[in-house]
């Protein structure tokens, strides 16, 4: 899914931005479609079936967060928000609505392409199989086993649930609230923030060569965390 040829829908009310993105991405082999409003985007998605959506937050009429929420009712297509609004609260609101990533304008073409590749890799990881591999870390989601450098890693049930959430959404930025919802379900967010921090710390202690300079579980200050996925192999779990 990360290879050029993937279909990308650009949703932005500024024609100049759409032209720039269209030319930049098409020159790299992506198939591009455009929409100028949120309403148009919701009509285009079922027909174009994009592999990824680049969505402006400040659209006229139906805004980007509302479009994201509507799409999440029936599709898990990766959504990268593009916005001039760079404050933390806007990022968190967009991510909580279901966006996969958030890029503040102006941005460089190189960074955008890297974010696109990461989002498309995550789709491939979800579709590929039950064994996730990045660097020295291997997670077997069927066998519920974790190995690091060939050695078994013992995790508590909560630590494993947290790592599983990261694996399922590898390379995706997850907000604190999203992680609490995935791991603790209906628990009150305010009551579980400390538990989240403690379990992140414990996971890093067990998985990172240097927990103070994490390689796998990265912090997005004030927003959340993401699992860095460098490479991945899927295979049927062993019966041995």
C-alpha positions in Angstrom: 0.0 0.0 0.0 3.0 2.4 0.4 4.1 2.0 -3.2 3.4 4.8 -5.7 0.1 4.2 -7.5 -1.9 4.6 -4.3 -5.0 6.8 -4.7 -5.0 10.0 -2.8 -7.9 12.4 -2.4 -7.0 16.1 -1.8 -9.7 18.1 0.0 -8.9 21.8 0.2 -10.9 25.0 -0.7 -7.7 26.8 -2.0 -7.2 26.0 -5.7 -3.5 26.9 -5.4 -2.9 24.4 -2.6 -4.7 21.7 -4.5 -2.6 22.4 -7.7 0.6 22.2 -5.7 -0.3 19.0 -3.9 -1.7 17.4 -7.1 1.5 18.2 -9.1 3.9 17.1 -6.2 2.1 13.8 -5.6 1.3 12.9 -9.2 5.0 13.3 -10.1 5.7 10.6 -7.6 3.3 8.2 -9.2 0.2 8.7 -7.0 -3.2 8.8 -8.5 -4.9 12.0 -7.5 -8.5 13.2 -7.1 -9.6 16.6 -5.7 -12.5 18.0 -3.8 -13.0 21.7 -2.7 -15.6 21.2 0.1 -16.3 18.7 2.8 -19.7 17.9 1.2 -18.0 17.1 -2.1 -15.4 14.9 -0.4 -18.1 12.7 1.2 -19.6 12.2 -2.2 -16.3 11.5 -3.9 -14.9 9.0 -1.4 -17.2 6.1 -2.2 -16.6 6.4 -5.9 -12.9 7.2 -5.9 -12.1 4.8 -3.0 -8.9 6.6 -2.0 -6.1 4.9 -0.1 -5.5 8.1 1.8 -7.1 11.5 2.3 -5.4 14.8 2.7 -8.0 17.0 4.4 -7.9 20.8 5.1 -9.3 21.6 8.5 -10.8 25.0 7.7 -13.2 24.1 4.9 -16.2 26.3 4.2 -19.5 24.7 5.3 -18.7 21.3 6.7 -15.3 21.6 8.4 -12.5 19.1 8.5 -13.3 17.7 11.9 -16.9 17.1 10.9 -15.9 15.4 7.6 -13.5 13.2 9.6 -16.2 12.1 12.0 -18.6 11.4 9.2 -16.0 9.3 7.3 -15.1 7.4 10.5 -18.7 6.1 10.7 -18.0 3.8 7.7 -14.4 3.8 6.6 -10.9 3.6 8.2 -9.1 5.2 5.2 -6.1 7.1 6.6 -6.8 10.8 7.0 -4.0 13.4 7.3 -5.2 16.8 8.4 -3.5 19.8 6.7 -4.1 23.1 8.6 -2.8 26.5 9.4 -4.1 26.0 12.9 -1.1 24.7 14.8 -2.2 24.9 18.4 -2.4 21.8 20.5 -6.1 21.8 21.2 -6.9 21.8 17.5 -4.6 18.9 16.8 -6.0 16.9 19.7 -9.6 17.6 18.6 -8.9 16.5 15.0 -7.1 13.3 16.1 -9.8 12.5 18.6 -12.3 12.9 15.7 -10.5 10.1 13.9 -7.7 11.7 11.9 -4.5 9.7 11.6 -2.0 12.5 11.5 -1.8 16.3 11.5 0.5 18.6 9.5 0.7 22.3 10.0 0.9 24.7 7.0 3.3 25.6 5.6 5.0 22.3 5.4 7.8 20.8 3.2 7.0 18.3 0.4 9.5 15.9 2.0 7.8 15.8 5.3 4.4 15.4 3.7 5.6 12.5 1.6 7.1 10.8 4.7 3.8 11.2 6.5 1.9 9.7 3.5 4.3 6.7 3.4 3.9 6.1 7.1 0.1 6.2 6.9 0.0 3.8 3.9 2.4 1.5 5.7 0.1 1.3 8.6 -2.7 0.2 6.4 -0.5 -2.5 5.0 0.4 -3.7 8.5 -3.2 -4.0 9.5 -4.0 -6.0 6.4 -0.9 -8.1 6.2 -1.0 -10.5 9.0 -0.8 -11.2 12.7 2.9 -10.9 13.2 4.4 -7.4 13.5 8.1 -6.7 13.2 10.0 -3.4 13.5 13.7 -3.4 14.2 14.4 -6.0 16.9 10.8 -6.0 18.2 8.4 -8.7 17.2 4.8 -8.9 18.3 2.6 -11.9 17.6 -1.0 -10.7 18.0 -2.5 -14.2 17.7 0.0 -15.8 20.1 0.0 -12.8 22.3 3.8 -13.0 22.5 6.5 -10.3 22.4 10.1 -10.7 21.6 13.0 -8.3 21.5 16.3 -9.3 19.9 15.1 -12.9 19.9 14.4 -12.9 23.7 10.9 -13.2 25.2 9.6 -10.1 26.9 7.1 -10.5 29.7 4.4 -7.8 29.8 1.5 -7.3 32.2 -2.0 -7.5 30.6 -2.3 -3.7 30.6 1.2 -3.3 29.1 0.3 -5.8 26.4 -3.0 -4.0 25.6 -1.2 -0.8 25.3 1.5 -2.2 23.0 -1.3 -3.9 20.9 -2.9 -0.5 20.4 0.4 0.9 19.2 0.9 -2.1 16.8 -2.6 -1.9 15.3 -2.0 1.8 14.7 1.7 1.7 14.0 3.2 5.0 12.8 -0.1 6.7 13.7 -0.1 9.5 16.3 -2.4 8.4 19.2 -3.7 11.0 21.6 -3.7 10.4 25.4 -7.5 10.2 25.2 -7.5 7.6 22.4 -5.0 5.4 24.2 -7.1 5.5 27.4 -10.2 4.6 25.4 -8.5 1.7 23.7 -6.9 0.2 26.8 -9.3 1.2 29.7 -12.5 1.4 27.7 -15.1 3.5 29.4 -12.9 4.6 32.3 -12.8 8.3 33.1 -9.9 9.9 31.2 -8.9 12.0 34.3 -8.6 8.9 36.4 -6.4 7.0 34.0 -3.8 9.7 32.9 -1.4 8.6 35.6 -1.9 4.9 34.7 -1.1 5.7 31.1 2.1 7.5 31.9 3.2 4.7 34.3 2.5 2.0 31.7 4.3 3.9 28.9 7.3 4.2 31.3 7.2 0.5 32.0 6.9 -0.5 28.3 9.9 1.7 27.5 11.9 0.1 30.3 11.2 -3.3 28.9 11.5 -2.5 25.2 14.0 0.4 24.8 17.8 0.1 24.9 17.7 3.5 26.6 14.2 4.4 28.0 15.2 8.1 28.3 15.9 8.2 24.5 13.1 5.9 23.1 13.5 4.4 19.7 10.1 2.6 19.4 7.6 4.5 21.5 7.9 8.2 20.6 6.4 11.1 22.4 4.5 13.9 20.6 4.7 16.6 23.4 1.3 17.6 24.8 -0.6 15.4 22.3 0.3 11.7 22.6 2.5 8.9 21.4 3.3 6.9 18.2 5.0 3.6 17.6 7.8 3.9 15.1 7.6 1.1 12.5 10.7 0.8 10.4 10.0 -2.5 8.7 7.4 -5.2 9.1 7.0 -8.9 8.2 3.8 -10.8 8.5 3.5 -14.6 8.7 1.2 -17.3 10.1 2.0 -17.8 13.8 4.1 -20.9 14.5 2.5 -23.9 16.1 5.8 -25.1 17.6 
